[in-house]
Each structure stands twice: as C-alpha cells, then as structure tokens.
Amino acid sequence: MQLSPSSQPSHWIAVAGTSQGFVTFFDNGTGASEAFVAVSADAGTPGASSDGGDAGALPGFVLPGAADALDVRAISDDTGGQGGVGAALLYPTQVGFAYVNPNGQGPLAHFSPVLPHTYVAGDFMAISNYRGLFAVSLYDSTKHATQMIAFGCQ
C-alpha cells in the first residue's frame, strides 16, 4: 500500500513501533496524515491480503491544519511513558508535535507550534525521549544556533 503520494515533491514518511503495531506519519499532499499498521502475535499484519495485493485503507487520521509539513521525525515512547509515538513535524513557519497512543488512535496531543520558526534550506529538527518526556530541537542554519523544548505527554 502506497501511503505518500509519489507526485509530491517532498513525499516524506516516518515510522515508529509500539507494542501493538507501527505508527506511520506521511505526507498526504496537502498536510500530514497518520496510519496505523497493527501486528498480531499469531502471524501477519491484520488487513493485509494473502495475495500481496492492496488490502484497503489503514486506520488513521489527518493532523489538524492546512500547512504541508516539510519533514517529520517519529520516536517510540517506550522508556517509561505511555508506550505511544511522538512526532516532530517541520512546517514552513514552525515545528509542531503530535502524540499517538500505542494502538494508533489519536492524536492524543497535537501542539503547533512548539517552536515558531521560518524555514530556510539547511534547517534541521530532531526528537528524542526519556521516561515519558520528549525533547524537540531545531537547528537554525541562518543563525547557526539550536533551540530545544522539552515536555511530557501524560
């Protein structure tokens, strides 16, 4: 199943795992979407067709807002948090954050902006976590400086 439209210039995608499956954030052409690929202990991926063909739509959602994200980073919250996935999204005028629970339902949290910023080529963002806290950082290539914000999703 193709998630990110191949006709889009950025067509980014990021995946992070939970105990129940994989949370996938992708460029939907006009914004950011999430899809959840559940896995089961008895083999296979629920919803996948046995012949390898397209099994239909995966459960998920579209993040609020009309801005098309330029990039995304996702990380599992498996070190003392709720067990979901946090994602940092780089938009033309900000960095946003979304949190999805372990079964892909959400967003449980969506903060935009967490770091206001006007993007220029060479800017870079990252996300990390520790015991339920997230750190989102943004490198500003014009100022040669990094900003960071840390917060938790309880």
N, C-alpha and C positions, 0 to 999 in steps of 0.2 A: 504494500500500500504506500503510495507516494503521499507524503504529508506536506512538504513545502513545494509551492508551485515552481517548476523549473524555468518559467518565463520571467521570474522576478530577478532583478539584478543582485540582491543580497542573498536570498533564499537560505537563511541560516537555520540551524536546528541544534538543540541541546537536549541531552537525555541524562536522567539520574534515576537510580534504582531505589525502591523501597522494599519492605518485606512482602508486599502484595503485588508488585509489578514495577513497570517503568513509566515514569512521568516524562513526557516529551513536550518541549516548548518548540514552536516552529513559526516561521514567517508565513502568514496566510495571504499575503499580497497587499493587504491594507492595514494590518496590525499584527498582533501576536495571539496565537492560539495554543491550547494545551490539549494533548490527547493522552489517554491512559491505556497502556498495554498490560493487562492483568496476566499473571502467570499462575499456574496451578501446580500443586505437588504431584499430581497424577499424570504429568507429562503434557507438554504442549502449551500453546497460548490460546485461551478461550477466544472464540470468534474467528480463528484462522481456518480457512477452508483446507480440506485434506488434499486437494489437488494443487495447492500452492497459489491459487488464484486469489483475487480480492474478496475478502470476507465482508466488506461493507464498512460503514463508518465506525470508528472507535469512539468510546465515550470521552467527553471533554468539554471545553468551554473556550470562549473568546475573552481575552482580557479587556476590561473597560477602556475606553479612549480610542480615538481615531488615528493617533500617531503611529506611523510604521516604525517599529524598532529596527535599529541598525545591526544589533548583535545581542546575544544572550549568553549567560553562563548559568549553569544549574549545579546544585550540590545536594546530596542526601543529608538529612538531618538525623544521623544515626548514632550520634555520640552524646546521648543524654537528653535529646529533645523529644519531640512527639513522633519522630520517625517518618516525617514527610519530606518534601523537597522545597528548597528555597531557590529562587532565580533572580538574578540581577539582569535588568534589561536596559540597554543603552539606546536612548532615543535622541533625536536631533537637538533637543533642548534640556535634557535631564537624564538621570539614571533612576529607574524605578525598581521596585522589588515586589515579588509575588511569592506566596507560600501556599503549597498544596498539601493536603493530608495524605497519609500512606495509601489510600485507595484511589487517589487521583481526583477526589471531589474538591471543589474549591472555586475560586481561590478563597482560602480561609483568611488571607490577608493580602491586600494589594495597596501598596504605598507608592505614590507617584506625585511629586518627586521625592527621592531620598537625598539626592544630590543634584541641585539645579546646575545646569552647565550647557553651554553651546558647543556642540561637537565640531571638531576640525580633524582632518586626516592626521593620524598618529596618536589620537587619544585611545586609551585602553582602560577597561574596567575588569574587576575580578571580584569573586565572592569566596568566602571561607566560613567555616562554622566550628564551634566548640561548645559542647554541652548545652545545646539548645539556643545558643547565641549566634547571630550572623554578623559578619563584617563585610561591608561592601566598600570597595576602594575604586577610585577613578584617577588615572594618570592624565594630567592636562599637558599635552605636548607643547602648547604655546608658552605656558608658564614654567614648564619643566618642574612641576610640583604634583604631589599626590594628596588627594583628600580621602578621608575614610570616615565611615559611620558604622557604629555597632549597635545592635538591638536584638531583642528576643521576640519570639512568637509563642505565646502561651495560650 
